[in-house]
């Protein structure tokens, strides 16, 4: 069996899909994207086709290393995201060949289902207490929210108090033991991050996310010393070598590699195992589509340190289409009591709605994140 074709598709709201075909009749799907740079990532996939056409799709580890090591320049968001989508599609083919879910080819599951959390609020969240209560009543045991609007390096306590009021309202509405994750989204710099992290302690957050950017990973240890709240990060890291530096720097309790950014299933499985050796938990980043989510669940199934999974049903980014629109077996990704069952179908476990993918590809999206500015006119972190 050899690879005969690689096709890419831009689909709304902001995703990129990869389809790999073989002469044996098996087809694999992957999700390759950096949000806001989807076309660039898919162009990179097209560049990598020469290494794939005619190759044996079963040699995933070898193909991964060819794509990574045969190029003099490596790593980073574009190259690793392109590889991620290809890797997912190759695992999809391999699972279908052996008529088994991918996780069965990686040692089998260590759990039967995976806990998930739901997003509430938007980029500048409001009325989050009502939204959190609705998620709780729908069976979820945890939510995540963007904590704050843009903050300058040193900003006002008025903005800090606004965050605390929102989180307090969620705690009051949902009770003491409901999980609340507060995403700083890299919008906060160290001087204010230490203050905010400390003041959030009283609400017992499940974790705080990206209190500062990973560009400042040496600061995580200092922020961790300022509070007793688990710190999560990693969506903007792209390889085991990035995560090696993060883990060695210390201060982080939860890593959040993205299966569509960090080299796919092959790489994230290695990253997760490395984190386990540091007693660090795994919560894969996934504000993406159903292929990416299914890839996450394959890794979650086999990793002892996986504790919760992000998913994007109803997220504020989803204009025009929801993730489940792109698959025909929607029931397999249904949530019950804040959990999702592990995929049972061969490969990644999703039957792609190819008709919708082809329709969307006729009018490719060009999603970009907003550009924010502070009151003084300087550019703010989004």
VMD Tcl script that draws the C-alpha trace (Angstrom):
set ca {
  {0.00 0.00 0.00}
  {1.31 3.46 -0.95}
  {0.08 7.04 -0.69}
  {-1.44 8.22 -3.97}
  {-2.81 11.67 -3.14}
  {-2.80 14.41 -0.49}
  {-5.55 17.05 -0.59}
  {-6.10 20.07 1.64}
  {-9.28 22.00 2.46}
  {-10.04 25.26 4.23}
  {-13.32 24.96 6.14}
  {-15.21 27.38 8.36}
  {-15.08 28.64 10.97}
  {-11.25 28.66 10.91}
  {-9.89 25.18 10.27}
  {-7.79 23.24 7.77}
  {-8.36 19.58 6.86}
  {-5.97 17.12 5.18}
  {-7.07 14.02 3.26}
  {-4.55 11.28 2.41}
  {-5.54 8.58 -0.09}
  {-3.89 5.24 -0.78}
  {-3.93 2.69 -3.59}
  {-5.40 0.20 -1.13}
  {-8.66 2.14 -0.94}
  {-8.06 3.47 2.57}
  {-8.37 7.20 3.27}
  {-7.16 9.12 6.29}
  {-8.15 12.56 7.57}
  {-6.22 15.03 9.68}
  {-6.62 18.59 10.94}
  {-3.66 20.87 10.18}
  {-4.08 24.47 11.26}
  {-2.74 27.44 13.11}
  {-5.75 29.63 13.75}
  {-5.30 32.78 11.68}
  {-2.64 31.13 9.49}
  {-4.65 28.20 8.13}
  {-3.79 28.84 4.48}
  {-0.08 29.06 5.32}
  {-0.18 25.70 7.12}
  {-2.00 24.00 4.25}
  {0.52 25.46 1.78}
  {3.19 23.79 3.91}
  {1.30 20.48 3.66}
  {1.34 20.90 -0.12}
  {5.11 21.42 0.01}
  {5.49 18.20 1.99}
  {3.54 16.11 -0.54}
  {6.69 15.15 -2.45}
  {7.91 13.23 0.61}
  {4.58 11.40 0.93}
  {3.48 10.38 -2.55}
  {4.50 6.79 -3.21}
  {5.46 6.20 0.43}
  {4.13 3.44 2.68}
  {1.55 5.09 5.00}
  {2.13 2.42 7.65}
  {5.65 3.73 8.34}
  {4.40 6.61 10.46}
  {7.47 7.02 12.65}
  {9.77 7.00 9.62}
  {7.63 9.47 7.66}
  {7.43 11.74 10.71}
  {11.21 11.80 10.97}
  {11.61 12.39 7.25}
  {9.31 15.41 7.41}
  {11.04 16.71 10.54}
  {14.70 15.87 10.00}
  {15.09 15.90 6.22}
  {14.48 19.65 6.22}
  {17.40 21.70 7.51}
  {14.97 24.10 9.23}
  {12.50 22.53 11.60}
  {10.02 23.19 14.37}
  {7.76 26.18 14.88}
  {4.02 26.62 14.42}
  {3.72 26.24 10.64}
  {5.95 23.23 10.01}
  {4.77 21.32 13.09}
  {1.09 22.03 12.39}
  {1.45 20.79 8.82}
  {3.11 17.64 10.15}
  {0.37 17.28 12.77}
  {-2.40 17.06 10.18}
  {-0.42 14.59 8.08}
  {0.37 12.47 11.15}
  {-3.28 12.32 12.21}
  {-4.29 11.20 8.72}
  {-1.61 8.48 8.68}
  {-2.78 7.12 12.04}
  {-6.35 7.19 10.70}
  {-5.25 4.99 7.80}
  {-3.30 2.65 10.05}
  {-6.24 2.17 12.41}
  {-8.57 1.47 9.51}
  {-6.07 -1.05 8.11}
  {-6.07 -3.00 11.38}
  {-9.79 -2.32 11.98}
  {-9.07 -0.81 15.39}
  {-9.14 2.61 17.10}
  {-5.74 4.26 17.10}
  {-5.40 3.93 20.88}
  {-5.54 0.15 20.55}
  {-2.36 0.37 18.46}
  {-0.62 2.40 21.19}
  {-0.99 -0.06 24.06}
  {-4.73 0.15 24.56}
  {-6.77 2.42 26.81}
  {-6.13 3.12 30.49}
  {-9.62 4.63 30.93}
  {-13.09 4.08 29.48}
  {-14.16 7.69 28.97}
  {-12.66 11.15 29.13}
  {-13.76 14.13 31.18}
  {-14.35 17.27 29.10}
  {-14.90 20.91 29.89}
  {-16.90 23.55 28.06}
  {-16.07 27.13 27.12}
  {-18.17 30.03 28.35}
  {-17.98 33.76 27.66}
  {-16.03 35.28 24.82}
  {-12.94 37.37 24.31}
  {-14.34 39.96 26.72}
  {-16.63 37.77 28.82}
  {-19.81 38.95 30.49}
  {-22.73 37.23 32.26}
  {-20.53 34.20 32.81}
  {-22.37 33.01 35.92}
  {-25.54 32.27 33.95}
  {-23.53 30.52 31.22}
  {-21.61 28.42 33.76}
  {-24.82 27.35 35.50}
  {-26.30 26.29 32.16}
  {-23.26 24.13 31.46}
  {-23.49 22.60 34.91}
  {-27.17 21.80 34.36}
  {-26.22 20.21 31.02}
  {-23.99 17.78 32.92}
  {-20.56 19.39 32.64}
  {-18.39 19.36 35.75}
  {-16.03 22.14 34.60}
  {-15.83 25.20 32.38}
  {-13.11 27.50 31.08}
  {-13.36 31.22 30.48}
  {-11.15 34.00 29.25}
  {-10.41 35.77 32.49}
  {-9.55 39.27 31.45}
  {-9.62 41.85 28.75}
  {-6.30 43.25 27.56}
  {-3.90 44.36 30.29}
  {-0.86 46.57 29.97}
  {2.35 45.45 31.71}
  {1.31 47.39 34.78}
  {-2.40 48.16 34.78}
  {-5.20 49.18 37.11}
  {-6.66 47.17 39.95}
  {-10.05 48.00 38.48}
  {-9.42 45.40 35.78}
  {-8.19 42.90 38.38}
  {-11.35 43.44 40.41}
  {-13.50 42.86 37.31}
  {-11.92 39.43 36.82}
  {-12.43 38.54 40.48}
  {-16.09 39.59 40.32}
  {-16.71 37.35 37.30}
  {-15.04 34.33 38.86}
  {-16.81 34.95 42.17}
  {-20.16 35.00 40.40}
  {-19.43 31.61 38.78}
  {-18.37 30.08 42.11}
  {-21.52 31.36 43.76}
  {-23.74 30.06 40.95}
  {-22.16 26.61 40.61}
  {-21.08 25.71 44.12}
  {-17.80 24.90 45.81}
  {-16.62 21.91 43.78}
  {-17.44 22.84 40.18}
  {-14.28 23.19 38.07}
  {-13.39 26.73 36.97}
  {-10.44 27.24 34.66}
  {-9.37 30.85 34.08}
  {-7.49 31.52 30.85}
  {-5.20 34.55 31.01}
  {-4.63 33.97 27.24}
  {-1.16 35.48 27.39}
  {-2.80 38.89 27.81}
  {-1.21 39.41 31.21}
  {2.42 40.23 31.94}
  {4.33 39.13 35.01}
  {3.75 42.20 37.24}
  {-0.04 41.83 37.00}
  {-0.06 38.02 36.63}
  {1.38 37.53 40.11}
  {-1.30 39.75 41.60}
  {-4.16 38.15 39.70}
  {-3.01 34.58 40.37}
  {-2.74 35.29 44.10}
  {-6.13 36.94 44.34}
  {-7.85 34.12 42.43}
  {-6.78 31.61 45.11}
  {-9.88 32.18 47.22}
  {-12.13 30.80 44.46}
  {-10.26 27.47 44.16}
  {-9.76 27.48 40.38}
  {-9.19 24.15 38.65}
  {-6.25 25.89 36.97}
  {-5.09 29.18 35.52}
  {-3.93 29.05 31.92}
  {-1.12 30.97 30.23}
  {-0.63 33.44 33.10}
  {2.25 34.68 30.94}
  {3.37 33.64 27.48}
  {5.69 30.66 27.11}
  {8.22 33.13 25.72}
  {8.61 34.00 29.40}
  {8.59 30.40 30.66}
  {11.25 31.16 33.26}
  {8.57 33.27 35.01}
  {6.19 30.36 35.69}
  {8.18 29.31 38.74}
  {7.92 32.79 40.23}
  {4.18 32.97 39.56}
  {3.70 29.49 41.05}
  {5.49 30.66 44.20}
  {3.05 33.57 44.47}
  {-0.10 31.41 44.56}
  {-1.51 27.98 45.35}
  {-3.29 27.43 42.03}
  {-2.28 24.86 39.36}
  {-0.71 26.52 36.31}
  {-1.44 25.25 32.79}
  {0.23 26.18 29.52}
  {1.57 24.78 26.27}
  {-0.79 25.54 23.38}
  {1.93 27.73 21.82}
  {4.67 25.13 22.10}
  {5.27 22.81 19.17}
  {7.67 19.97 19.95}
  {9.09 17.73 22.67}
  {12.11 20.03 22.70}
  {9.92 23.05 23.55}
  {8.24 21.07 26.32}
  {11.58 19.80 27.60}
  {12.62 23.38 28.33}
  {9.23 24.12 29.90}
  {9.37 21.12 32.22}
  {12.95 21.82 33.20}
  {12.07 25.44 34.00}
  {9.46 24.26 36.51}
  {6.35 25.93 37.92}
  {3.88 24.30 35.53}
  {1.39 21.66 36.72}
  {-0.57 20.95 33.52}
  {0.65 20.88 29.92}
  {-1.67 21.65 27.02}
  {-0.08 20.53 23.75}
  {-2.34 20.86 20.72}
  {-2.67 17.73 18.56}
  {-3.00 19.96 15.47}
  {-0.03 22.19 16.35}
  {2.55 20.00 18.08}
  {3.37 17.34 15.51}
  {0.23 15.23 15.85}
  {-0.41 11.99 17.70}
  {3.16 10.72 17.31}
  {4.76 13.75 18.96}
  {2.15 14.53 21.62}
  {2.21 10.95 22.91}
  {5.95 11.44 23.55}
  {5.38 14.87 25.11}
  {2.73 13.42 27.44}
  {5.03 10.61 28.57}
  {7.81 13.09 29.25}
  {5.43 15.20 31.37}
  {4.36 12.15 33.34}
  {7.98 11.68 34.42}
  {7.79 15.21 35.91}
  {4.43 14.43 37.65}
  {2.74 16.96 35.37}
  {-0.83 16.46 34.12}
  {-2.04 16.51 30.51}
  {-5.03 18.49 29.20}
  {-4.72 18.79 25.40}
  {-5.62 22.11 23.82}
  {-8.43 21.77 21.25}
  {-10.64 24.74 20.31}
  {-10.82 23.09 16.89}
  {-12.82 20.61 14.83}
  {-13.94 16.99 15.26}
  {-10.88 15.41 13.65}
  {-8.57 17.18 16.09}
  {-10.81 16.26 19.01}
  {-10.84 12.60 18.02}
  {-7.04 12.67 17.70}
  {-6.86 14.11 21.23}
  {-9.06 11.33 22.58}
  {-6.77 8.68 21.09}
  {-3.86 10.12 23.09}
  {-5.98 10.77 26.19}
  {-7.04 7.14 26.18}
  {-3.48 5.89 26.58}
  {-1.98 8.52 28.89}
  {-2.27 8.03 32.64}
  {-1.68 11.75 33.28}
  {-4.52 12.97 31.02}
  {-7.21 14.46 33.27}
  {-9.51 16.65 31.16}
  {-10.06 17.49 27.50}
  {-10.90 20.80 25.86}
  {-13.55 20.79 23.13}
  {-15.15 23.53 21.08}
  {-18.87 22.77 20.87}
  {-20.61 26.13 21.15}
  {-17.39 28.12 21.52}
  {-17.62 31.79 20.60}
  {-15.32 31.32 17.57}
  {-17.73 28.98 15.81}
  {-19.49 31.02 13.14}
  {-21.41 29.18 10.38}
  {-20.55 25.63 11.46}
  {-20.14 23.63 14.65}
  {-17.56 20.82 14.86}
  {-20.11 18.02 14.62}
  {-21.42 19.40 11.32}
  {-18.30 17.95 9.70}
  {-18.90 14.33 10.73}
  {-21.71 11.88 10.05}
  {-21.38 9.87 13.28}
  {-22.24 12.71 15.64}
  {-23.49 10.36 18.33}
  {-19.95 9.07 18.90}
  {-18.85 12.48 20.21}
  {-21.89 13.08 22.41}
  {-21.24 14.24 25.98}
  {-22.82 12.57 29.00}
  {-22.27 13.71 32.59}
  {-19.35 15.88 31.52}
  {-17.57 12.98 29.78}
  {-17.20 11.52 26.29}
  {-16.81 7.84 25.54}
  {-13.62 6.78 23.77}
  {-14.04 6.42 19.99}
  {-15.03 2.89 18.99}
  {-14.66 3.07 15.21}
  {-11.42 2.19 13.43}
  {-8.75 4.87 12.96}
  {-9.53 8.22 14.51}
  {-13.15 7.19 14.82}
  {-14.83 9.92 12.78}
  {-16.71 9.57 9.51}
  {-16.04 12.88 7.77}
  {-18.95 14.66 6.07}
  {-17.01 15.01 2.85}
  {-19.87 16.69 1.01}
  {-19.79 19.61 3.46}
  {-15.98 19.76 3.32}
  {-16.08 20.02 -0.49}
  {-18.81 22.65 -0.32}
  {-16.86 24.75 2.19}
  {-13.66 24.46 0.13}
  {-15.39 26.34 -2.69}
  {-15.34 29.51 -0.58}
  {-12.17 29.27 1.55}
  {-12.25 31.16 4.82}
  {-9.64 33.72 5.83}
  {-10.19 33.91 9.60}
  {-7.96 36.30 11.53}
  {-7.94 37.12 15.20}
  {-8.82 40.71 16.15}
  {-6.16 43.38 16.63}
  {-6.57 45.07 20.00}
  {-5.01 48.30 21.21}
  {-4.62 49.83 24.64}
  {-6.04 53.26 25.36}
  {-2.63 54.78 24.69}
  {-2.63 53.33 21.16}
  {-0.08 50.56 21.74}
  {-0.86 47.05 20.48}
  {-2.34 44.70 23.07}
  {-1.99 40.92 23.35}
  {-5.11 39.15 22.12}
}
mol new
graphics top color blue
foreach p $ca { graphics top sphere $p radius 0.5 }
foreach p [lrange $ca 0 end-1] q [lrange $ca 1 end] { graphics top cylinder $p $q radius 0.2 }
display resetview
